[in-house]
Amino acid sequence: MSAEKLFTVAGTAKNPDGTVKARFANDLVARIKILNKAGCTDVNLVELPRAMTKLEALQYLTEVGITEGDAGYAVANKLAEKARVAKRGEVKVQASKGVKAKSAKKDVTAEDLVATARA
């Protein structure tokens, strides 16, 4: 099971100080009420087709066209931030120089495969 939280609503809203932020929630109506009470304007929230992580939701927002103006800038910045965090979590594995794969048989023919399949 994924440790990341899943959201069903995502979008943008402008704070009272004029900054635009990417927003995530699970209840559209409750989130709009909270944002309005906090004095946010230009609230643009959409319901996601399925529960998504923040990274998936941001990718979806860019696909549906939230790419213009301050909202597009906020989504692009948050997407870049989440992509960096996701990349940091990846693990790179390299084989040691002394390790070699060994094979019992070098040449395998079609007859060998058929014989093995029949056995």
Contacts in CASP RR format, 6 or more apart in sequence:
PFRMAT RR
TARGET T0000
AUTHOR 0000-0000-0000
METHOD contacts of the structure
MODEL  1
MSAEKLFTVAGTAKNPDGTVKARFANDLVARIKILNKAGCTDVNLVELPR
AMTKLEALQYLTEVGITEGDAGYAVANKLAEKARVAKRGEVKVQASKGVK
AKSAKKDVTAEDLVATARA
2 53 0 8 1.000
4 53 0 8 1.000
4 54 0 8 1.000
5 53 0 8 1.000
5 54 0 8 1.000
6 51 0 8 1.000
6 52 0 8 1.000
6 53 0 8 1.000
7 24 0 8 1.000
7 25 0 8 1.000
7 26 0 8 1.000
7 48 0 8 1.000
7 51 0 8 1.000
7 52 0 8 1.000
7 53 0 8 1.000
7 54 0 8 1.000
7 57 0 8 1.000
8 25 0 8 1.000
8 26 0 8 1.000
8 28 0 8 1.000
8 47 0 8 1.000
8 48 0 8 1.000
8 50 0 8 1.000
8 51 0 8 1.000
8 52 0 8 1.000
9 24 0 8 1.000
9 25 0 8 1.000
9 26 0 8 1.000
9 27 0 8 1.000
9 28 0 8 1.000
9 31 0 8 1.000
9 45 0 8 1.000
9 46 0 8 1.000
9 47 0 8 1.000
9 48 0 8 1.000
10 22 0 8 1.000
10 23 0 8 1.000
10 24 0 8 1.000
10 25 0 8 1.000
10 45 0 8 1.000
10 46 0 8 1.000
10 48 0 8 1.000
10 52 0 8 1.000
10 54 0 8 1.000
10 57 0 8 1.000
10 58 0 8 1.000
10 60 0 8 1.000
10 61 0 8 1.000
11 22 0 8 1.000
11 23 0 8 1.000
11 24 0 8 1.000
11 44 0 8 1.000
11 45 0 8 1.000
11 46 0 8 1.000
11 57 0 8 1.000
11 61 0 8 1.000
11 66 0 8 1.000
11 71 0 8 1.000
11 75 0 8 1.000
12 20 0 8 1.000
12 21 0 8 1.000
12 22 0 8 1.000
12 23 0 8 1.000
12 42 0 8 1.000
12 43 0 8 1.000
12 44 0 8 1.000
12 45 0 8 1.000
12 66 0 8 1.000
12 70 0 8 1.000
12 71 0 8 1.000
12 72 0 8 1.000
12 74 0 8 1.000
12 75 0 8 1.000
13 20 0 8 1.000
13 21 0 8 1.000
13 23 0 8 1.000
13 35 0 8 1.000
13 40 0 8 1.000
13 41 0 8 1.000
13 42 0 8 1.000
13 43 0 8 1.000
13 44 0 8 1.000
13 45 0 8 1.000
14 20 0 8 1.000
14 40 0 8 1.000
14 41 0 8 1.000
14 42 0 8 1.000
14 43 0 8 1.000
14 70 0 8 1.000
15 21 0 8 1.000
15 38 0 8 1.000
15 39 0 8 1.000
15 40 0 8 1.000
16 38 0 8 1.000
16 39 0 8 1.000
16 40 0 8 1.000
16 41 0 8 1.000
20 42 0 8 1.000
20 70 0 8 1.000
20 71 0 8 1.000
20 73 0 8 1.000
20 74 0 8 1.000
21 74 0 8 1.000
21 78 0 8 1.000
22 58 0 8 1.000
22 61 0 8 1.000
22 74 0 8 1.000
22 75 0 8 1.000
22 78 0 8 1.000
23 31 0 8 1.000
23 35 0 8 1.000
23 45 0 8 1.000
24 54 0 8 1.000
24 57 0 8 1.000
25 31 0 8 1.000
25 45 0 8 1.000
28 45 0 8 1.000
28 47 0 8 1.000
31 45 0 8 1.000
32 43 0 8 1.000
32 45 0 8 1.000
35 43 0 8 1.000
36 43 0 8 1.000
42 71 0 8 1.000
44 66 0 8 1.000
44 71 0 8 1.000
46 61 0 8 1.000
46 64 0 8 1.000
48 57 0 8 1.000
48 60 0 8 1.000
49 60 0 8 1.000
52 60 0 8 1.000
54 78 0 8 1.000
54 82 0 8 1.000
55 79 0 8 1.000
55 82 0 8 1.000
55 83 0 8 1.000
55 86 0 8 1.000
58 75 0 8 1.000
58 78 0 8 1.000
58 79 0 8 1.000
58 82 0 8 1.000
59 79 0 8 1.000
61 75 0 8 1.000
62 72 0 8 1.000
62 75 0 8 1.000
62 76 0 8 1.000
62 79 0 8 1.000
66 72 0 8 1.000
66 75 0 8 1.000
67 75 0 8 1.000
67 76 0 8 1.000
105 112 0 8 1.000
END
